[in-house]
Amino acid sequence: MTVTRGNRQLRSFAVVGVQKEDGCATKYNVESRLVSANPRSAAQKAFSRLCNLKRVRGKCTLFVTVEDTTRGHSKHGKKYTYKVDRKKLAKPIILQKGTNSEYKIKYAVSARKSSVRMNPKGKCGKTSGPMKKTTPRKNKQEEKKRRLSASKTKSKGVAGAGYRMLVKGRNTKKARKSKRNTARAASKMVRK
């Protein structure tokens, strides 16, 4: 069953396999579900997410295989493989400028139909442990929210806001000043 948003019909896809450029398999979210108009754009979405999670900077190339999981669709179960790569833009594009949800597009992503590489060129190795779940951008956004909420409590004059900053170990002006004052008071106590 396809979902309709506006005048677009969207289908659902799942990531079935991801390989590096040399043919070695790489980690990916097995439970991923992508809603997109076509398999190519679904593969691009999965690719962007993977490159961000793996913290790849600059050029990134992967072979992404997606499967159509749309119920009742004629292509249900069909697998599509794309060679997806990205290149860094000379000048990043800034969207939603001047709002709290402002972000930059740093890369141009392109996808071409391809086939899965069965034989890797060299020795393959995977890192141990589970795959990362958060991206650097998400970490930055969460840190920004924490800073904003801390500044709001400080501006409202909540008692103990400076103490909270001290406890958290933040290196703010107020925290440094209160540390200095406590150190001076302690040294005066010792002298007496």
C-alpha positions as CSV (number, residue, x, y, z in Angstrom):
1,M,0.0,0.0,0.0
2,T,1.5,3.3,-1.0
3,V,1.3,6.4,1.1
4,T,0.2,9.7,-0.6
5,R,1.7,13.0,0.5
6,G,0.4,15.9,-1.5
7,N,0.6,14.8,-5.1
8,R,3.5,12.3,-4.5
9,Q,3.0,8.5,-3.9
10,L,5.6,7.2,-1.4
11,R,6.7,3.6,-1.0
12,S,8.6,2.0,1.8
13,F,12.1,0.4,1.5
14,A,14.5,-1.5,3.7
15,V,18.3,-1.6,3.5
16,V,19.4,-5.2,2.7
17,G,23.1,-4.8,2.2
18,V,25.9,-2.2,2.2
19,Q,29.4,-2.7,0.7
20,K,32.4,-0.4,0.6
21,E,34.0,0.5,-2.7
22,D,36.4,-2.4,-2.5
23,G,33.6,-4.9,-2.1
24,C,33.9,-5.5,1.6
25,A,30.6,-5.6,3.6
26,T,30.1,-2.8,6.2
27,K,27.8,-2.3,9.2
28,Y,24.3,-0.8,8.7
29,N,21.0,-0.6,10.5
30,V,19.2,-3.9,9.8
31,E,15.9,-2.5,11.1
32,S,15.9,0.6,8.9
33,R,12.7,1.6,7.1
34,L,12.9,4.3,4.5
35,V,9.9,6.0,3.0
36,S,10.6,7.5,-0.4
37,A,9.1,8.0,-3.9
38,N,11.6,5.7,-5.6
39,P,14.4,3.2,-4.7
40,R,17.2,5.6,-5.8
41,S,16.2,8.3,-3.4
42,A,15.8,5.7,-0.6
43,A,19.3,4.5,-1.3
44,Q,20.6,8.1,-1.1
45,K,18.9,8.6,2.2
46,A,20.4,5.5,3.7
47,F,23.8,6.4,2.3
48,S,23.7,9.9,3.8
49,R,22.8,8.5,7.2
50,L,25.6,5.9,7.0
51,C,28.3,8.4,6.0
52,N,27.2,10.7,8.9
53,L,27.1,7.9,11.4
54,K,30.5,6.6,10.3
55,R,31.8,10.2,10.5
56,V,33.3,10.1,7.0
57,R,34.6,13.5,5.9
58,G,34.9,14.5,2.3
59,K,34.4,11.8,-0.4
60,C,32.4,8.7,0.6
61,T,31.4,5.8,-1.8
62,L,29.2,2.8,-0.9
63,F,27.2,0.2,-2.7
64,V,23.7,0.3,-1.1
65,T,21.1,-2.4,-1.7
66,V,17.5,-1.6,-0.8
67,E,14.4,-3.9,-1.0
68,D,10.9,-2.7,-1.8
69,T,8.7,-3.5,1.3
70,T,5.5,-1.7,0.1
71,R,2.5,-3.9,0.8
72,G,0.4,-4.6,-2.2
73,H,2.8,-3.0,-4.6
74,S,3.7,-4.8,-7.9
75,K,7.4,-4.5,-7.1
76,H,7.2,-5.8,-3.5
77,G,10.3,-7.8,-2.6
78,K,12.4,-6.5,-5.6
79,K,16.0,-5.5,-4.7
80,Y,17.8,-2.5,-6.1
81,T,21.5,-1.9,-5.9
82,Y,23.1,1.6,-6.4
83,K,26.6,2.9,-6.3
84,V,26.2,6.0,-4.2
85,D,28.9,8.6,-3.8
86,R,29.1,12.2,-2.5
87,K,31.4,15.1,-3.2
88,K,32.0,18.1,-1.0
89,L,30.5,21.3,-2.3
90,A,32.8,24.3,-2.8
91,K,30.4,26.5,-0.8
92,P,27.8,24.9,1.6
93,I,24.1,25.6,1.1
94,I,22.4,27.0,4.3
95,L,18.8,26.2,4.7
96,Q,16.2,27.7,7.1
97,K,18.6,30.6,7.8
98,G,18.0,32.6,10.9
99,T,15.9,30.0,12.7
100,N,16.7,27.5,15.5
101,S,16.6,24.7,13.0
102,E,19.2,26.2,10.6
103,Y,21.5,23.6,8.9
104,K,24.1,23.3,6.1
105,I,24.2,21.0,3.2
106,K,27.9,20.3,2.6
107,Y,27.8,17.5,0.1
108,A,26.3,16.6,-3.3
109,V,25.0,13.0,-3.5
110,S,24.7,11.0,-6.7
111,A,23.5,7.4,-7.3
112,R,23.9,5.1,-10.3
113,K,22.4,1.6,-10.8
114,S,25.0,-1.1,-10.2
115,S,25.4,-4.7,-9.3
116,V,26.6,-6.2,-6.0
117,R,30.3,-7.1,-5.8
118,M,30.6,-10.7,-4.7
119,N,34.4,-10.9,-4.4
120,P,36.2,-8.3,-2.4
121,K,39.5,-7.0,-3.8
122,G,41.5,-7.5,-0.6
123,K,41.2,-8.5,3.0
124,C,38.1,-7.3,4.7
125,G,37.9,-6.2,8.3
126,K,35.0,-4.9,10.5
127,T,35.4,-3.0,13.7
128,S,34.0,-4.8,16.7
129,G,31.0,-3.8,18.6
130,P,27.6,-2.3,17.7
131,M,27.3,0.5,15.1
132,K,27.1,4.2,16.3
133,K,23.6,5.6,16.8
134,T,24.1,9.3,16.9
135,T,25.6,11.7,14.4
136,P,27.9,14.7,15.1
137,R,25.1,17.1,14.0
138,K,22.6,15.6,16.4
139,N,25.2,15.8,19.2
140,K,25.8,19.5,18.4
141,Q,22.0,20.2,18.3
142,E,21.5,18.6,21.7
143,E,24.4,20.5,23.2
144,K,22.9,23.8,21.8
145,K,19.5,22.9,23.4
146,R,21.3,22.3,26.8
147,R,23.1,25.6,26.6
148,L,19.9,27.5,25.8
149,S,18.0,25.9,28.6
150,A,20.8,26.6,31.0
151,S,20.9,30.3,30.0
152,K,17.1,30.5,30.4
153,T,17.3,29.3,34.0
154,K,20.2,31.7,34.7
155,S,18.3,34.6,33.2
156,K,15.2,33.8,35.3
157,G,17.2,34.2,38.5
158,V,16.7,30.6,39.7
159,A,18.5,30.1,43.0
160,G,21.5,27.9,42.7
161,A,22.0,28.3,39.0
162,G,25.7,29.1,39.5
163,Y,26.1,26.1,41.7
164,R,24.6,23.9,39.0
165,M,27.1,25.2,36.6
166,L,29.9,24.4,39.1
167,V,28.6,20.9,39.7
168,K,28.4,20.1,36.0
169,G,32.0,21.2,35.6
170,R,31.3,23.9,33.1
171,N,34.0,26.5,32.7
172,T,31.9,29.6,32.6
173,K,32.8,33.0,34.1
174,K,30.3,32.7,36.9
175,A,31.6,29.2,37.8
176,R,35.2,30.3,37.8
177,K,34.4,33.4,40.0
178,S,32.5,31.2,42.5
179,K,35.4,28.7,42.6
180,R,37.8,31.6,43.3
181,N,35.6,32.9,46.1
182,T,35.4,29.5,47.7
183,A,39.1,29.0,47.4
184,R,39.7,32.4,49.1
185,A,37.3,31.7,51.9
186,A,39.0,28.3,52.5
187,S,42.5,29.9,52.6
188,K,41.2,32.6,55.1
189,M,39.8,29.8,57.3
190,V,43.2,28.0,57.2
191,R,45.1,31.2,58.2
192,K,42.9,31.8,61.3
